[in-house]
Amino acid sequence: MMAPAVGRLLAAYLHDGTRHPMLERWRPERFALGQSQRREDMIIG
């Protein structure tokens, strides 16, 4: 049920670089910055 909303957010990011705060924790740069050990607060299952 989240796929359409996430798709719109990712499309906006690819189109003009607009980043939604909800997606900040999954940015690829977190590995280079050493932030990959962060605890996940949201579990979807």
PDBQT receptor file of N, H, CA, C and O in Angstrom, charges set to zero:
ATOM      1  N   MET A   1       0.810  -1.183   0.000  1.00  0.00    +0.000 N 
ATOM      2  CA  MET A   1       0.000   0.000   0.000  1.00  0.00    +0.000 C 
ATOM      3  C   MET A   1       0.866   1.265   0.000  1.00  0.00    +0.000 C 
ATOM      4  O   MET A   1       0.385   2.350  -0.327  1.00  0.00    +0.000 OA
ATOM      5  N   MET A   2       2.127   1.122   0.363  1.00  0.00    +0.000 N 
ATOM      6  H   MET A   2       2.518   0.241   0.629  1.00  0.00    +0.000 HD
ATOM      7  CA  MET A   2       3.004   2.297   0.388  1.00  0.00    +0.000 C 
ATOM      8  C   MET A   2       3.707   2.523  -0.943  1.00  0.00    +0.000 C 
ATOM      9  O   MET A   2       4.274   3.592  -1.170  1.00  0.00    +0.000 OA
ATOM     10  N   ALA A   3       3.675   1.529  -1.823  1.00  0.00    +0.000 N 
ATOM     11  H   ALA A   3       3.214   0.661  -1.639  1.00  0.00    +0.000 HD
ATOM     12  CA  ALA A   3       4.430   1.620  -3.077  1.00  0.00    +0.000 C 
ATOM     13  C   ALA A   3       4.101   2.865  -3.906  1.00  0.00    +0.000 C 
ATOM     14  O   ALA A   3       5.031   3.507  -4.394  1.00  0.00    +0.000 OA
ATOM     15  N   PRO A   4       2.837   3.237  -4.091  1.00  0.00    +0.000 N 
ATOM     16  CA  PRO A   4       2.562   4.446  -4.882  1.00  0.00    +0.000 C 
ATOM     17  C   PRO A   4       3.149   5.708  -4.248  1.00  0.00    +0.000 C 
ATOM     18  O   PRO A   4       3.680   6.565  -4.953  1.00  0.00    +0.000 OA
ATOM     19  N   ALA A   5       3.056   5.825  -2.934  1.00  0.00    +0.000 N 
ATOM     20  H   ALA A   5       2.624   5.129  -2.361  1.00  0.00    +0.000 HD
ATOM     21  CA  ALA A   5       3.581   7.018  -2.254  1.00  0.00    +0.000 C 
ATOM     22  C   ALA A   5       5.097   7.058  -2.332  1.00  0.00    +0.000 C 
ATOM     23  O   ALA A   5       5.674   8.108  -2.618  1.00  0.00    +0.000 OA
ATOM     24  N   VAL A   6       5.747   5.936  -2.084  1.00  0.00    +0.000 N 
ATOM     25  H   VAL A   6       5.279   5.083  -1.852  1.00  0.00    +0.000 HD
ATOM     26  CA  VAL A   6       7.208   5.880  -2.161  1.00  0.00    +0.000 C 
ATOM     27  C   VAL A   6       7.669   6.121  -3.593  1.00  0.00    +0.000 C 
ATOM     28  O   VAL A   6       8.681   6.784  -3.818  1.00  0.00    +0.000 OA
ATOM     29  N   GLY A   7       6.935   5.591  -4.553  1.00  0.00    +0.000 N 
ATOM     30  H   GLY A   7       6.112   5.052  -4.371  1.00  0.00    +0.000 HD
ATOM     31  CA  GLY A   7       7.262   5.813  -5.961  1.00  0.00    +0.000 C 
ATOM     32  C   GLY A   7       7.227   7.287  -6.326  1.00  0.00    +0.000 C 
ATOM     33  O   GLY A   7       8.096   7.767  -7.054  1.00  0.00    +0.000 OA
ATOM     34  N   ARG A   8       6.225   8.013  -5.827  1.00  0.00    +0.000 N 
ATOM     35  H   ARG A   8       5.519   7.623  -5.236  1.00  0.00    +0.000 HD
ATOM     36  CA  ARG A   8       6.141   9.451  -6.089  1.00  0.00    +0.000 C 
ATOM     37  C   ARG A   8       7.304  10.204  -5.449  1.00  0.00    +0.000 C 
ATOM     38  O   ARG A   8       7.859  11.125  -6.047  1.00  0.00    +0.000 OA
ATOM     39  N   LEU A   9       7.666   9.810  -4.236  1.00  0.00    +0.000 N 
ATOM     40  H   LEU A   9       7.214   9.062  -3.749  1.00  0.00    +0.000 HD
ATOM     41  CA  LEU A   9       8.784  10.472  -3.556  1.00  0.00    +0.000 C 
ATOM     42  C   LEU A   9      10.099  10.223  -4.287  1.00  0.00    +0.000 C 
ATOM     43  O   LEU A   9      10.907  11.136  -4.454  1.00  0.00    +0.000 OA
ATOM     44  N   LEU A  10      10.309   8.981  -4.723  1.00  0.00    +0.000 N 
ATOM     45  H   LEU A  10       9.652   8.239  -4.588  1.00  0.00    +0.000 HD
ATOM     46  CA  LEU A  10      11.533   8.664  -5.462  1.00  0.00    +0.000 C 
ATOM     47  C   LEU A  10      11.553   9.346  -6.824  1.00  0.00    +0.000 C 
ATOM     48  O   LEU A  10      12.605   9.790  -7.283  1.00  0.00    +0.000 OA
ATOM     49  N   ALA A  11      10.405   9.427  -7.464  1.00  0.00    +0.000 N 
ATOM     50  H   ALA A  11       9.550   9.066  -7.091  1.00  0.00    +0.000 HD
ATOM     51  CA  ALA A  11      10.337  10.113  -8.757  1.00  0.00    +0.000 C 
ATOM     52  C   ALA A  11      10.695  11.585  -8.599  1.00  0.00    +0.000 C 
ATOM     53  O   ALA A  11      11.409  12.136  -9.437  1.00  0.00    +0.000 OA
ATOM     54  N   ALA A  12      10.214  12.227  -7.546  1.00  0.00    +0.000 N 
ATOM     55  H   ALA A  12       9.634  11.779  -6.865  1.00  0.00    +0.000 HD
ATOM     56  CA  ALA A  12      10.545  13.628  -7.300  1.00  0.00    +0.000 C 
ATOM     57  C   ALA A  12      12.038  13.787  -7.056  1.00  0.00    +0.000 C 
ATOM     58  O   ALA A  12      12.654  14.742  -7.530  1.00  0.00    +0.000 OA
ATOM     59  N   TYR A  13      12.620  12.846  -6.315  1.00  0.00    +0.000 N 
ATOM     60  H   TYR A  13      12.120  12.070  -5.931  1.00  0.00    +0.000 HD
ATOM     61  CA  TYR A  13      14.063  12.908  -6.053  1.00  0.00    +0.000 C 
ATOM     62  C   TYR A  13      14.867  12.758  -7.350  1.00  0.00    +0.000 C 
ATOM     63  O   TYR A  13      15.830  13.493  -7.568  1.00  0.00    +0.000 OA
ATOM     64  N   LEU A  14      14.485  11.830  -8.194  1.00  0.00    +0.000 N 
ATOM     65  H   LEU A  14      13.702  11.233  -8.017  1.00  0.00    +0.000 HD
ATOM     66  CA  LEU A  14      15.193  11.623  -9.456  1.00  0.00    +0.000 C 
ATOM     67  C   LEU A  14      14.982  12.790 -10.421  1.00  0.00    +0.000 C 
ATOM     68  O   LEU A  14      15.879  13.135 -11.191  1.00  0.00    +0.000 OA
ATOM     69  N   HIS A  15      13.811  13.388 -10.377  1.00  0.00    +0.000 N 
ATOM     70  H   HIS A  15      13.082  13.108  -9.752  1.00  0.00    +0.000 HD
ATOM     71  CA  HIS A  15      13.485  14.484 -11.295  1.00  0.00    +0.000 C 
ATOM     72  C   HIS A  15      14.225  15.777 -10.954  1.00  0.00    +0.000 C 
ATOM     73  O   HIS A  15      14.871  16.378 -11.812  1.00  0.00    +0.000 OA
ATOM     74  N   ASP A  16      14.124  16.190  -9.708  1.00  0.00    +0.000 N 
ATOM     75  H   ASP A  16      13.599  15.701  -9.011  1.00  0.00    +0.000 HD
ATOM     76  CA  ASP A  16      14.712  17.494  -9.372  1.00  0.00    +0.000 C 
ATOM     77  C   ASP A  16      15.523  17.510  -8.075  1.00  0.00    +0.000 C 
ATOM     78  O   ASP A  16      15.930  18.575  -7.613  1.00  0.00    +0.000 OA
ATOM     79  N   GLY A  17      15.759  16.335  -7.488  1.00  0.00    +0.000 N 
ATOM     80  H   GLY A  17      15.428  15.470  -7.864  1.00  0.00    +0.000 HD
ATOM     81  CA  GLY A  17      16.598  16.260  -6.294  1.00  0.00    +0.000 C 
ATOM     82  C   GLY A  17      15.880  16.552  -4.987  1.00  0.00    +0.000 C 
ATOM     83  O   GLY A  17      16.520  16.666  -3.941  1.00  0.00    +0.000 OA
ATOM     84  N   THR A  18      14.554  16.675  -5.034  1.00  0.00    +0.000 N 
ATOM     85  H   THR A  18      14.035  16.582  -5.883  1.00  0.00    +0.000 HD
ATOM     86  CA  THR A  18      13.784  16.922  -3.820  1.00  0.00    +0.000 C 
ATOM     87  C   THR A  18      13.809  15.686  -2.937  1.00  0.00    +0.000 C 
ATOM     88  O   THR A  18      13.366  14.614  -3.347  1.00  0.00    +0.000 OA
ATOM     89  N   ARG A  19      14.333  15.840  -1.708  1.00  0.00    +0.000 N 
ATOM     90  H   ARG A  19      14.693  16.711  -1.375  1.00  0.00    +0.000 HD
ATOM     91  CA  ARG A  19      14.389  14.714  -0.773  1.00  0.00    +0.000 C 
ATOM     92  C   ARG A  19      13.337  14.881   0.304  1.00  0.00    +0.000 C 
ATOM     93  O   ARG A  19      13.253  15.924   0.953  1.00  0.00    +0.000 OA
ATOM     94  N   HIS A  20      12.544  13.852   0.487  1.00  0.00    +0.000 N 
ATOM     95  H   HIS A  20      12.612  13.005  -0.040  1.00  0.00    +0.000 HD
ATOM     96  CA  HIS A  20      11.547  13.857   1.547  1.00  0.00    +0.000 C 
ATOM     97  C   HIS A  20      12.217  13.369   2.836  1.00  0.00    +0.000 C 
ATOM     98  O   HIS A  20      12.982  12.406   2.795  1.00  0.00    +0.000 OA
ATOM     99  N   PRO A  21      11.948  14.008   3.973  1.00  0.00    +0.000 N 
ATOM    100  CA  PRO A  21      12.582  13.604   5.230  1.00  0.00    +0.000 C 
ATOM    101  C   PRO A  21      12.336  12.139   5.598  1.00  0.00    +0.000 C 
ATOM    102  O   PRO A  21      13.172  11.520   6.256  1.00  0.00    +0.000 OA
ATOM    103  N   MET A  22      11.207  11.585   5.184  1.00  0.00    +0.000 N 
ATOM    104  H   MET A  22      10.527  12.088   4.649  1.00  0.00    +0.000 HD
ATOM    105  CA  MET A  22      10.900  10.195   5.510  1.00  0.00    +0.000 C 
ATOM    106  C   MET A  22      11.930   9.233   4.898  1.00  0.00    +0.000 C 
ATOM    107  O   MET A  22      12.188   8.169   5.462  1.00  0.00    +0.000 OA
ATOM    108  N   LEU A  23      12.512   9.594   3.765  1.00  0.00    +0.000 N 
ATOM    109  H   LEU A  23      12.303  10.458   3.307  1.00  0.00    +0.000 HD
ATOM    110  CA  LEU A  23      13.446   8.700   3.086  1.00  0.00    +0.000 C 
ATOM    111  C   LEU A  23      14.906   8.953   3.466  1.00  0.00    +0.000 C 
ATOM    112  O   LEU A  23      15.794   8.262   2.966  1.00  0.00    +0.000 OA
ATOM    113  N   GLU A  24      15.170   9.915   4.326  1.00  0.00    +0.000 N 
ATOM    114  H   GLU A  24      14.449  10.477   4.731  1.00  0.00    +0.000 HD
ATOM    115  CA  GLU A  24      16.536  10.270   4.690  1.00  0.00    +0.000 C 
ATOM    116  C   GLU A  24      17.316   9.092   5.265  1.00  0.00    +0.000 C 
ATOM    117  O   GLU A  24      18.501   8.935   4.972  1.00  0.00    +0.000 OA
ATOM    118  N   ARG A  25      16.671   8.271   6.071  1.00  0.00    +0.000 N 
ATOM    119  H   ARG A  25      15.708   8.398   6.309  1.00  0.00    +0.000 HD
ATOM    120  CA  ARG A  25      17.393   7.169   6.715  1.00  0.00    +0.000 C 
ATOM    121  C   ARG A  25      17.856   6.098   5.726  1.00  0.00    +0.000 C 
ATOM    122  O   ARG A  25      18.722   5.291   6.065  1.00  0.00    +0.000 OA
ATOM    123  N   TRP A  26      17.308   6.072   4.529  1.00  0.00    +0.000 N 
ATOM    124  H   TRP A  26      16.605   6.727   4.253  1.00  0.00    +0.000 HD
ATOM    125  CA  TRP A  26      17.691   5.052   3.549  1.00  0.00    +0.000 C 
ATOM    126  C   TRP A  26      18.585   5.594   2.440  1.00  0.00    +0.000 C 
ATOM    127  O   TRP A  26      18.735   4.952   1.400  1.00  0.00    +0.000 OA
ATOM    128  N   ARG A  27      19.173   6.750   2.643  1.00  0.00    +0.000 N 
ATOM    129  H   ARG A  27      19.052   7.271   3.488  1.00  0.00    +0.000 HD
ATOM    130  CA  ARG A  27      20.043   7.318   1.614  1.00  0.00    +0.000 C 
ATOM    131  C   ARG A  27      21.336   6.503   1.517  1.00  0.00    +0.000 C 
ATOM    132  O   ARG A  27      21.895   6.129   2.549  1.00  0.00    +0.000 OA
ATOM    133  N   PRO A  28      21.820   6.219   0.314  1.00  0.00    +0.000 N 
ATOM    134  CA  PRO A  28      23.025   5.409   0.131  1.00  0.00    +0.000 C 
ATOM    135  C   PRO A  28      24.277   6.000   0.776  1.00  0.00    +0.000 C 
ATOM    136  O   PRO A  28      25.173   5.257   1.176  1.00  0.00    +0.000 OA
ATOM    137  N   GLU A  29      24.351   7.330   0.882  1.00  0.00    +0.000 N 
ATOM    138  H   GLU A  29      23.624   7.934   0.557  1.00  0.00    +0.000 HD
ATOM    139  CA  GLU A  29      25.539   7.974   1.432  1.00  0.00    +0.000 C 
ATOM    140  C   GLU A  29      25.797   7.589   2.883  1.00  0.00    +0.000 C 
ATOM    141  O   GLU A  29      26.908   7.788   3.376  1.00  0.00    +0.000 OA
ATOM    142  N   ARG A  30      24.798   7.042   3.585  1.00  0.00    +0.000 N 
ATOM    143  H   ARG A  30      23.896   6.881   3.185  1.00  0.00    +0.000 HD
ATOM    144  CA  ARG A  30      24.961   6.729   5.007  1.00  0.00    +0.000 C 
ATOM    145  C   ARG A  30      26.083   5.716   5.224  1.00  0.00    +0.000 C 
ATOM    146  O   ARG A  30      26.707   5.707   6.285  1.00  0.00    +0.000 OA
ATOM    147  N   PHE A  31      26.345   4.865   4.233  1.00  0.00    +0.000 N 
ATOM    148  H   PHE A  31      25.838   4.873   3.371  1.00  0.00    +0.000 HD
ATOM    149  CA  PHE A  31      27.420   3.885   4.386  1.00  0.00    +0.000 C 
ATOM    150  C   PHE A  31      28.783   4.553   4.336  1.00  0.00    +0.000 C 
ATOM    151  O   PHE A  31      29.672   4.211   5.116  1.00  0.00    +0.000 OA
ATOM    152  N   ALA A  32      28.955   5.502   3.426  1.00  0.00    +0.000 N 
ATOM    153  H   ALA A  32      28.233   5.780   2.792  1.00  0.00    +0.000 HD
ATOM    154  CA  ALA A  32      30.221   6.221   3.320  1.00  0.00    +0.000 C 
ATOM    155  C   ALA A  32      30.461   7.098   4.546  1.00  0.00    +0.000 C 
ATOM    156  O   ALA A  32      31.607   7.351   4.918  1.00  0.00    +0.000 OA
ATOM    157  N   LEU A  33      29.383   7.559   5.169  1.00  0.00    +0.000 N 
ATOM    158  H   LEU A  33      28.452   7.353   4.866  1.00  0.00    +0.000 HD
ATOM    159  CA  LEU A  33      29.495   8.432   6.334  1.00  0.00    +0.000 C 
ATOM    160  C   LEU A  33      29.583   7.657   7.651  1.00  0.00    +0.000 C 
ATOM    161  O   LEU A  33      29.722   8.252   8.719  1.00  0.00    +0.000 OA
ATOM    162  N   GLY A  34      29.501   6.316   7.566  1.00  0.00    +0.000 N 
ATOM    163  H   GLY A  34      29.389   5.832   6.699  1.00  0.00    +0.000 HD
ATOM    164  CA  GLY A  34      29.575   5.496   8.769  1.00  0.00    +0.000 C 
ATOM    165  C   GLY A  34      28.314   5.522   9.606  1.00  0.00    +0.000 C 
ATOM    166  O   GLY A  34      28.372   5.300  10.816  1.00  0.00    +0.000 OA
ATOM    167  N   GLN A  35      27.185   5.788   8.993  1.00  0.00    +0.000 N 
ATOM    168  H   GLN A  35      27.137   5.969   8.011  1.00  0.00    +0.000 HD
ATOM    169  CA  GLN A  35      25.920   5.866   9.719  1.00  0.00    +0.000 C 
ATOM    170  C   GLN A  35      25.039   4.644   9.500  1.00  0.00    +0.000 C 
ATOM    171  O   GLN A  35      23.836   4.691   9.757  1.00  0.00    +0.000 OA
ATOM    172  N   SER A  36      25.628   3.552   9.027  1.00  0.00    +0.000 N 
ATOM    173  H   SER A  36      26.605   3.513   8.818  1.00  0.00    +0.000 HD
ATOM    174  CA  SER A  36      24.817   2.377   8.698  1.00  0.00    +0.000 C 
ATOM    175  C   SER A  36      24.419   1.569   9.929  1.00  0.00    +0.000 C 
ATOM    176  O   SER A  36      23.620   0.641   9.808  1.00  0.00    +0.000 OA
ATOM    177  N   GLN A  37      24.942   1.886  11.093  1.00  0.00    +0.000 N 
ATOM    178  H   GLN A  37      25.592   2.641  11.191  1.00  0.00    +0.000 HD
ATOM    179  CA  GLN A  37      24.632   1.148  12.309  1.00  0.00    +0.000 C 
ATOM    180  C   GLN A  37      23.407   1.696  13.043  1.00  0.00    +0.000 C 
ATOM    181  O   GLN A  37      23.056   1.208  14.118  1.00  0.00    +0.000 OA
ATOM    182  N   ARG A  38      22.778   2.681  12.479  1.00  0.00    +0.000 N 
ATOM    183  H   ARG A  38      23.063   3.077  11.607  1.00  0.00    +0.000 HD
ATOM    184  CA  ARG A  38      21.615   3.313  13.119  1.00  0.00    +0.000 C 
ATOM    185  C   ARG A  38      20.481   2.324  13.315  1.00  0.00    +0.000 C 
ATOM    186  O   ARG A  38      20.196   1.522  12.425  1.00  0.00    +0.000 OA
ATOM    187  N   ARG A  39      19.847   2.369  14.443  1.00  0.00    +0.000 N 
ATOM    188  H   ARG A  39      20.079   3.020  15.166  1.00  0.00    +0.000 HD
ATOM    189  CA  ARG A  39      18.722   1.485  14.765  1.00  0.00    +0.000 C 
ATOM    190  C   ARG A  39      17.505   1.916  13.958  1.00  0.00    +0.000 C 
ATOM    191  O   ARG A  39      17.210   3.106  13.853  1.00  0.00    +0.000 OA
ATOM    192  N   GLU A  40      16.813   0.960  13.401  1.00  0.00    +0.000 N 
ATOM    193  H   GLU A  40      17.052  -0.007  13.487  1.00  0.00    +0.000 HD
ATOM    194  CA  GLU A  40      15.606   1.245  12.645  1.00  0.00    +0.000 C 
ATOM    195  C   GLU A  40      14.438   1.420  13.620  1.00  0.00    +0.000 C 
ATOM    196  O   GLU A  40      14.184   0.552  14.455  1.00  0.00    +0.000 OA
ATOM    197  N   ASP A  41      13.742   2.529  13.509  1.00  0.00    +0.000 N 
ATOM    198  H   ASP A  41      13.948   3.234  12.831  1.00  0.00    +0.000 HD
ATOM    199  CA  ASP A  41      12.611   2.814  14.388  1.00  0.00    +0.000 C 
ATOM    200  C   ASP A  41      11.298   2.303  13.815  1.00  0.00    +0.000 C 
ATOM    201  O   ASP A  41      10.325   2.126  14.549  1.00  0.00    +0.000 OA
ATOM    202  N   MET A  42      11.265   2.069  12.533  1.00  0.00    +0.000 N 
ATOM    203  H   MET A  42      12.055   2.212  11.937  1.00  0.00    +0.000 HD
ATOM    204  CA  MET A  42      10.028   1.674  11.890  1.00  0.00    +0.000 C 
ATOM    205  C   MET A  42      10.186   0.281  11.293  1.00  0.00    +0.000 C 
ATOM    206  O   MET A  42      11.084   0.046  10.484  1.00  0.00    +0.000 OA
ATOM    207  N   ILE A  43       9.321  -0.633  11.687  1.00  0.00    +0.000 N 
ATOM    208  H   ILE A  43       8.592  -0.442  12.343  1.00  0.00    +0.000 HD
ATOM    209  CA  ILE A  43       9.374  -1.991  11.159  1.00  0.00    +0.000 C 
ATOM    210  C   ILE A  43       8.099  -2.223  10.367  1.00  0.00    +0.000 C 
ATOM    211  O   ILE A  43       6.991  -2.055  10.877  1.00  0.00    +0.000 OA
ATOM    212  N   ILE A  44       8.275  -2.609   9.123  1.00  0.00    +0.000 N 
ATOM    213  H   ILE A  44       9.175  -2.746   8.709  1.00  0.00    +0.000 HD
ATOM    214  CA  ILE A  44       7.134  -2.909   8.268  1.00  0.00    +0.000 C 
ATOM    215  C   ILE A  44       7.126  -4.406   8.033  1.00  0.00    +0.000 C 
ATOM    216  O   ILE A  44       8.102  -4.962   7.529  1.00  0.00    +0.000 OA
ATOM    217  N   GLY A  45       6.066  -5.045   8.383  1.00  0.00    +0.000 N 
ATOM    218  H   GLY A  45       5.273  -4.593   8.792  1.00  0.00    +0.000 HD
ATOM    219  CA  GLY A  45       6.058  -6.494   8.190  1.00  0.00    +0.000 C 
ATOM    220  C   GLY A  45       4.700  -7.080   8.263  1.00  0.00    +0.000 C 
ATOM    221  O   GLY A  45       4.542  -8.292   8.118  1.00  0.00    +0.000 OA
TER     222      GLY A  45
